[in-house]
């Protein structure tokens, strides 16, 4: 199945997702945290240990203070969330298509899922579902099991 703008929810492996877009840990492709603030896992644990939780509704669009992001993530770790993250994997081969950060909404929720050690996270996927499957391997449509599974 290859489709675009799929509004259905999918369950994605957090471990496989963060291979392409870990919002906290830097790598060669993305040398800073997704907010470019210097956020670290230690800051998030500091907020958790000291109960410095930032209610998500009280955070501006893109604060530059990494402790604001850490506090928001800590709040989500403690309280959870009900909305799916949004992923746009694009459509390979489409004119103007290039590699980009695929999480369009939900980086704080993804970071909280990482800290909590969640195995999976719900996501709305835009772009090619086949491409999402190639990137993330095991994805499961929440309304229509069984899961896509990686090959041998």
C-alpha positions in Angstrom: 0.0 0.0 0.0 1.5 3.3 -1.0 -0.6 6.4 -0.2 -0.2 10.0 0.9 -1.8 12.1 3.6 -2.9 9.0 5.5 -5.0 10.3 8.5 -5.0 6.9 10.2 -3.1 6.1 13.3 -0.1 3.8 13.3 1.9 2.3 16.1 5.6 2.8 15.6 8.6 1.3 17.4 10.3 4.0 19.4 13.6 2.3 19.0 13.4 2.2 15.2 11.9 5.8 15.0 14.8 7.3 17.0 17.3 5.8 14.5 16.1 8.6 12.2 14.9 11.3 14.5 16.0 11.2 18.2 14.9 14.7 19.5 17.4 14.6 22.3 20.6 12.8 21.2 22.7 14.4 18.6 24.2 12.4 15.7 26.1 13.0 12.4 22.9 13.9 10.5 21.5 16.2 13.2 24.4 17.5 15.3 22.2 19.3 17.9 18.9 18.5 19.7 15.9 19.2 17.5 15.3 22.6 19.2 19.0 23.6 18.9 19.1 24.5 22.6 21.7 22.2 24.1 19.1 20.0 25.8 20.4 16.9 27.4 19.0 13.8 29.0 20.6 14.9 32.3 18.5 18.1 32.2 15.3 16.1 31.8 16.3 13.8 34.8 17.1 16.9 36.8 13.6 18.2 36.2 12.0 14.9 37.1 14.1 14.5 40.3 13.3 18.1 41.4 9.7 18.1 40.2 10.4 21.0 37.9 7.6 20.1 35.5 6.4 22.5 32.8 2.8 22.1 31.8 2.9 21.9 28.0 0.2 24.6 27.6 2.4 27.0 29.3 5.3 26.6 26.9 5.8 29.0 24.0 6.2 27.8 20.4 10.0 27.6 20.4 11.7 28.7 23.6 15.5 28.9 23.5 16.0 27.8 27.2 16.8 24.0 27.2 15.4 23.7 30.8 11.9 24.8 29.5 12.1 21.9 27.0 13.4 19.6 29.8 10.6 20.6 32.1 8.0 20.0 29.4 9.3 16.6 28.6 9.4 15.8 32.3 5.8 16.8 32.6 4.9 14.5 29.8 6.9 11.6 31.3 4.9 12.0 34.6 1.5 12.7 33.1 1.4 11.1 29.7 -0.5 12.3 26.7 -3.5 11.3 24.5 -2.6 12.6 21.1 -0.5 10.9 18.5 2.7 12.4 17.1 2.7 13.5 13.5 5.3 12.1 11.0 5.9 13.2 7.4 8.2 10.7 5.6 7.7 12.4 2.2 7.4 10.5 -1.1 10.8 9.3 -2.4 11.5 10.4 -5.9 8.9 13.2 -5.9 10.2 16.5 -7.3 11.9 18.6 -4.6 11.9 15.7 -2.1 14.9 15.8 0.3 15.8 14.4 3.6 14.2 16.3 6.5 13.3 15.9 10.1 10.2 13.7 9.9 8.5 14.6 13.2 6.2 17.6 12.4 4.4 17.6 15.7 5.3 15.7 18.9 9.0 15.9 19.5 8.4 16.5 23.2 6.1 13.5 23.3 8.7 11.3 21.5 11.4 12.5 23.9 9.1 11.6 26.9 8.5 8.1 25.3 12.3 7.6 25.1 12.8 8.6 28.7 9.9 6.4 29.9 11.3 3.5 27.9 8.1 3.0 25.8 8.3 0.3 23.2 5.9 2.1 20.8 4.2 5.4 20.1 1.1 6.3 18.2 1.7 8.4 15.1 -0.2 9.9 12.2 1.9 9.3 9.1 1.9 11.6 6.0 3.7 10.6 2.8 4.4 7.2 1.5 3.3 4.4 3.9 5.6 2.0 2.0 8.5 4.5 2.6 7.5 4.7 6.3 7.7 0.9 6.5 11.2 0.9 4.9 12.3 3.5 7.4 10.7 2.2 10.6 10.3 -1.5 9.7 7.7 -2.7 12.1 4.6 -0.5 12.0 1.1 -1.4 12.9 -2.1 0.2 11.7 -4.2 0.6 14.8 -7.5 0.0 13.0 -6.4 -2.9 10.7 -4.1 -5.5 12.2 -1.8 -7.4 11.4 1.3 -5.3 11.6 3.7 -4.7 8.8 6.7 -6.7 9.7 10.3 -6.5 8.6 11.6 -9.2 6.3 14.2 -11.8 7.2 
